[in-house]
Amino acid sequence: MTLPMKPIALPSGKKVFFASDNHLGAPDREASLPREKEFVRWLRAIEDEAAAIFLLGDLFDFWFEYKTVVPKGFTRVLGALAHLSDRGVPVYYFVGNHDLWMRGYFEAELGVPVFHKPQVFEIGGKRFFIGHGDGLGPGDKGFKRMKKVFTHPLAQWLFRWLHPDIGVRMGHYFSVKNKLISGDEDVRFLGEENEWLVQYARRKLTEAHYDYFVFGHRHLPLEIPLSPDSTYFNLGDWIGHFTYGVFDASGFRLEKHPPQSS
């Protein structure tokens, strides 16, 4: 069940930014590093005008927090998030299906709150329903069963007994190879009536009004009207699309970050 968060004001000239699905570390460090640098460049470019930043999951292709160990690497993006937090820019993180094993590191080290379920936010007077998007709506039964296993306390306790060198390597391998986790079959548009997140959003609209539904997970930049005053957005990704969401006084829109190499 979602709980309303404290309203976020939108001062004149400020914007709220949304991004998801970087999958840093995939398919390997060498291929991932240029994408990480581009994302950090974007974070630096928006920091002066950002009233808040929402990251909607799968920043990493695999992430697991042992009691005293986190996966090696990603120092650029973690440093950038710490810098934003230290500057007083609120950053909110929603776990995805690739990084759902977060257990306090972002909160303690970066000052970034982490949400494991969709949440309702009021931003600039508009009502937002925000989440990563995995496991919502009808269908996707195979992934839903697998997610129950992955999030079960016993399964996580057993995994922690693996040496991190073994556990992280194993997790990364299955994250890339297993289509139930990776979602490789879900990166094509299914048609508006077959998009399960659209169906989910329409069902939620029968319970309460939301001006915007904002999700990741699908790796597709999508804008689909649900009613005259409610719209579903999917943010795309930072692998092929380099798209993100922006909300300001003129409303919500998707924009594209041009990589320096283009």
C-alpha positions as CSV (number, residue, x, y, z in Angstrom):
1,M,0.0,0.0,0.0
2,T,1.3,3.4,-0.9
3,L,1.6,6.1,1.7
4,P,1.5,9.8,0.8
5,M,4.9,11.5,1.2
6,K,5.6,15.1,2.4
7,P,4.6,17.4,-0.5
8,I,7.5,18.6,-2.6
9,A,7.4,22.3,-3.5
10,L,8.4,23.5,-6.9
11,P,10.0,27.0,-6.6
12,S,10.1,29.2,-9.6
13,G,12.7,28.1,-12.1
14,K,13.2,24.7,-10.5
15,K,12.4,21.3,-11.9
16,V,12.0,17.7,-10.7
17,F,13.9,15.0,-12.6
18,F,13.2,11.3,-13.1
19,A,15.5,8.6,-14.5
20,S,15.7,4.8,-14.4
21,D,17.3,1.7,-15.8
22,N,21.0,2.4,-16.2
23,H,22.0,-1.3,-15.5
24,L,25.5,-0.2,-14.6
25,G,27.9,-3.2,-14.7
26,A,26.2,-4.8,-17.7
27,P,27.3,-6.5,-19.8
28,D,30.7,-5.8,-18.2
29,R,32.6,-2.9,-16.6
30,E,34.3,-1.8,-19.8
31,A,31.0,-1.4,-21.7
32,S,29.2,0.1,-18.7
33,L,31.8,2.8,-17.8
34,P,31.0,5.2,-20.6
35,R,27.3,5.1,-19.7
36,E,28.1,5.7,-16.0
37,K,30.2,8.8,-17.1
38,E,27.3,10.1,-19.2
39,F,24.9,9.7,-16.3
40,V,27.2,11.5,-13.9
41,R,27.6,14.3,-16.5
42,W,23.8,14.6,-16.6
43,L,23.5,14.7,-12.8
44,R,26.1,17.5,-12.7
45,A,24.3,19.4,-15.5
46,I,20.9,19.4,-13.6
47,E,22.0,19.9,-10.0
48,D,21.5,23.7,-10.0
49,E,17.9,23.6,-11.2
50,A,16.8,20.3,-9.5
51,A,14.2,20.7,-6.8
52,A,14.4,16.9,-6.4
53,I,15.6,13.8,-8.3
54,F,13.8,10.5,-8.5
55,L,15.8,7.4,-9.6
56,L,13.3,4.6,-10.4
57,G,15.5,1.5,-10.1
58,D,17.9,-0.7,-11.8
59,L,20.7,1.8,-11.5
60,F,22.9,-1.3,-11.2
61,D,22.5,-4.5,-13.1
62,F,23.2,-6.3,-9.9
63,W,23.4,-5.1,-6.3
64,F,23.5,-7.0,-3.0
65,E,24.4,-5.5,0.4
66,Y,26.3,-7.8,2.7
67,K,26.6,-6.7,6.3
68,T,29.9,-5.0,5.7
69,V,30.4,-5.3,1.9
70,V,28.8,-3.8,-1.2
71,P,29.7,-4.5,-4.9
72,K,33.0,-3.1,-6.0
73,G,32.9,-0.2,-8.5
74,F,30.4,2.6,-9.4
75,T,32.4,5.2,-7.4
76,R,31.6,8.0,-9.9
77,V,27.8,7.7,-9.7
78,L,27.9,7.0,-5.9
79,G,30.1,10.1,-5.4
80,A,27.7,12.2,-7.6
81,L,24.7,11.1,-5.6
82,A,26.5,11.9,-2.3
83,H,27.5,15.3,-3.7
84,L,23.8,16.1,-4.5
85,S,22.7,15.0,-1.1
86,D,25.3,17.1,0.6
87,R,24.2,20.1,-1.4
88,G,20.7,19.6,-0.1
89,V,19.1,18.3,-3.3
90,P,16.6,15.6,-2.3
91,V,17.3,12.3,-4.1
92,Y,14.7,9.4,-3.9
93,Y,15.5,5.9,-4.9
94,F,13.1,3.1,-5.9
95,V,14.6,-0.3,-6.1
96,G,14.1,-2.3,-9.3
97,N,14.2,-6.0,-10.0
98,H,18.0,-5.9,-10.4
99,D,18.9,-4.0,-7.3
100,L,16.1,-5.0,-4.9
101,W,18.6,-6.2,-2.2
102,M,19.3,-2.7,-0.8
103,R,19.4,-2.7,2.9
104,G,20.5,0.7,4.3
105,Y,23.7,1.6,2.4
106,F,22.2,4.4,0.4
107,E,20.5,5.9,3.5
108,A,23.6,5.7,5.7
109,E,26.3,6.7,3.2
110,L,24.5,8.9,0.7
111,G,21.5,10.3,2.6
112,V,19.2,8.9,0.0
113,P,15.9,7.3,1.1
114,V,15.1,4.0,-0.6
115,F,11.6,2.7,-1.4
116,H,10.8,-1.0,-2.1
117,K,7.2,-0.3,-3.2
118,P,5.4,2.4,-5.3
119,Q,4.7,5.6,-3.5
120,V,2.4,8.6,-3.8
121,F,4.0,12.0,-4.0
122,E,2.5,15.5,-4.3
123,I,4.9,17.6,-6.3
124,G,4.1,21.2,-7.2
125,G,0.4,20.6,-6.5
126,K,0.2,17.5,-8.7
127,R,-0.4,14.0,-7.5
128,F,2.2,11.4,-8.7
129,F,2.1,7.6,-8.5
130,I,5.8,6.5,-8.7
131,G,7.5,3.1,-8.8
132,H,9.9,1.0,-10.8
133,G,7.1,-1.1,-12.2
134,D,8.2,-4.7,-12.0
135,G,5.6,-7.2,-10.8
136,L,2.7,-4.8,-11.1
137,G,-0.5,-5.4,-13.1
138,P,-1.7,-8.7,-14.6
139,G,0.5,-11.4,-16.0
140,D,4.3,-11.6,-15.5
141,K,3.6,-14.6,-13.2
142,G,7.1,-16.2,-13.7
143,F,8.8,-13.1,-12.5
144,K,6.4,-12.6,-9.6
145,R,7.1,-16.1,-8.3
146,M,10.9,-15.5,-8.7
147,K,10.7,-12.1,-6.9
148,K,9.0,-13.8,-3.9
149,V,11.9,-16.1,-3.7
150,F,14.5,-13.4,-4.0
151,T,12.9,-11.2,-1.4
152,H,12.3,-14.0,1.1
153,P,14.4,-13.4,4.3
154,L,15.6,-17.0,4.3
155,A,16.9,-16.8,0.7
156,Q,18.7,-13.6,1.4
157,W,20.2,-15.0,4.6
158,L,21.5,-18.1,2.7
159,F,22.9,-15.9,-0.1
160,R,24.9,-13.8,2.5
161,W,26.8,-16.9,3.5
162,L,28.4,-17.0,0.1
163,H,31.7,-15.3,-0.1
164,P,31.2,-11.9,-1.8
165,D,33.5,-12.8,-4.6
166,I,31.3,-15.8,-5.4
167,G,28.0,-14.2,-4.6
168,V,28.5,-11.1,-6.7
169,R,29.9,-13.0,-9.6
170,M,27.0,-15.4,-9.5
171,G,24.4,-12.7,-9.1
172,H,25.8,-10.7,-12.0
173,Y,25.9,-13.8,-14.2
174,F,22.2,-14.7,-13.6
175,S,21.2,-11.0,-13.8
176,V,22.5,-10.9,-17.4
177,K,21.5,-14.4,-18.5
178,N,18.1,-14.9,-17.0
179,K,15.4,-13.3,-19.0
180,L,12.9,-13.5,-16.1
181,I,15.3,-11.1,-14.3
182,S,16.7,-9.1,-17.2
183,G,13.4,-8.4,-18.9
184,D,15.0,-8.6,-22.4
185,E,11.7,-9.8,-23.8
186,D,9.9,-6.7,-22.4
187,V,11.7,-4.0,-24.4
188,R,9.3,-3.8,-27.3
189,F,6.0,-1.9,-27.3
190,L,3.1,-4.4,-26.8
191,G,0.3,-2.1,-27.9
192,E,-1.5,0.2,-25.5
193,E,-4.1,-2.3,-24.5
194,N,-1.5,-5.0,-23.8
195,E,0.8,-2.8,-21.7
196,W,0.4,-4.2,-18.2
197,L,1.6,-1.1,-16.5
198,V,-1.0,0.9,-18.4
199,Q,-3.7,-1.6,-17.2
200,Y,-2.4,-1.3,-13.7
201,A,-2.5,2.5,-13.8
202,R,-6.1,2.5,-15.1
203,R,-7.1,0.2,-12.3
204,K,-5.5,2.5,-9.7
205,L,-7.4,5.5,-11.2
206,T,-10.6,3.8,-10.2
207,E,-9.5,4.0,-6.6
208,A,-8.1,7.6,-6.5
209,H,-7.0,10.4,-8.9
210,Y,-3.4,10.7,-10.0
211,D,-2.2,13.3,-12.4
212,Y,0.9,11.3,-13.4
213,F,2.0,7.7,-13.2
214,V,5.7,7.4,-13.6
215,F,7.5,4.1,-14.0
216,G,10.7,2.5,-15.3
217,H,11.4,-1.2,-16.0
218,R,10.0,-1.3,-19.6
219,H,13.1,0.4,-21.1
220,L,10.8,2.3,-23.5
221,P,10.1,6.0,-23.4
222,L,6.3,6.1,-23.4
223,E,3.6,8.7,-22.9
224,I,0.0,7.3,-22.8
225,P,-3.0,9.4,-21.8
226,L,-5.3,7.5,-19.4
227,S,-7.9,10.2,-19.0
228,P,-8.3,13.9,-19.8
229,D,-6.3,14.7,-16.7
230,S,-4.1,11.7,-16.1
231,T,-1.1,10.4,-18.0
232,Y,1.1,7.3,-17.8
233,F,4.9,7.8,-18.5
234,N,7.6,5.3,-18.8
235,L,11.1,6.8,-18.6
236,G,13.0,4.6,-21.1
237,D,16.5,3.8,-20.1
238,W,20.2,4.9,-20.1
239,I,21.4,2.1,-22.4
240,G,20.0,2.9,-25.8
241,H,17.5,5.8,-25.3
242,F,19.2,8.0,-22.7
243,T,15.8,9.5,-21.8
244,Y,14.5,11.0,-18.6
245,G,11.5,12.8,-17.2
246,V,11.2,16.4,-16.3
247,F,8.4,18.1,-14.3
248,D,8.1,21.9,-14.0
249,A,5.5,24.6,-14.1
250,S,4.6,23.6,-17.7
251,G,3.9,19.9,-16.7
252,F,5.6,16.6,-17.2
253,R,7.6,15.6,-20.4
254,L,10.3,13.2,-21.5
255,E,13.6,14.6,-22.7
256,K,16.8,13.0,-24.1
257,H,20.3,13.3,-22.9
258,P,22.7,13.5,-25.9
259,P,25.8,11.4,-25.2
260,Q,29.1,13.3,-25.9
261,S,30.1,10.7,-28.4
262,S,27.1,11.4,-30.6
